């Protein structure tokens, strides 16, 4: 293998405390934010940085697996390893972090914002190999890279919705996928929107979404890929996650709906809409002429 | 002289066939016997509102409405309240925290009628 300057390891574990407790109000890094997940957005930036090796470790992986991967890369000659514990969306300039790391000549650089660590660290190969060898000899203290730009921690449904709102408002660097049909209304070209549908800006309608007759999409909504909103339903300040079917005539407000699960943002209550026949998960591969069908 | 009456009914915890029939029989009886019935439905036993439960509630509201009465919901859990909102049932029935809140609305409503108020325990 040729010499690789930089490898990036992304660990999708979300907020550690909530992942452990299984709190219903937590959100997953696999949830898209206007067409693309936070994980995909991190990977884009890592690739843009020119990382020669990129790996994503699933949230159920144990820490030794992460260390094993890092040691393996170090053994293969990867000079620097960027470790991202995916607990936030942070618009950190990764190139600047790498340059800062080189400038300060530290073995480890950790990124902080005013609230604390962001789970982003850059390790020198030597430091990783020293760790593998079980050496307890302290090297220089990790350098601290302070970041003061846009950050949202992946801690709750509220923080997920805040990220969606900030993206729709243009308050962060996220740009909705798809084209902007009108000022503040992004609709993917593959979406099927009935002519009677009312849409208020700002909002996002994702790929292969189907909005049936009489649907009203109010401000600050995101309807993610493959979802279907049935006749006459109103969606207000809510996010509909991918491949979710919402039944006719409903009024969904201040909520995130993932298949049959509705999480109310203000009240912190989770409700199973499936038992009442009000929503369903949709099969991802179905694309019949008559449209998507509930599972 | 007509009699306007407040009723309190317990909504079945599970909208099974027998429970639903029993509940609807009570509604039919009071709608038949009473002028402008004011029905308070106690949802304290309901932990989850199913499709059958929603249908039952709608049918009840429809019958009482046709008798120029009104339906209020009391003691609904946070989860049930969200289902009521999502299905827009909150525009058909009034949701109240306690029955004490029902009384002013009841008095106000009988002030517009020629009937006499009577509260059933």
Interface residues (C-beta under 8 A of the other chain):
Chain A: X249 X250 X251 X252 X253 X262 X264 X267 X269 X270 X271 X272 X273 X275 X276 X277 X278
Chain B: X48 X49 X50 X51 X53 X54 X78 X79 X82 X83 X85 X86 X87 X88
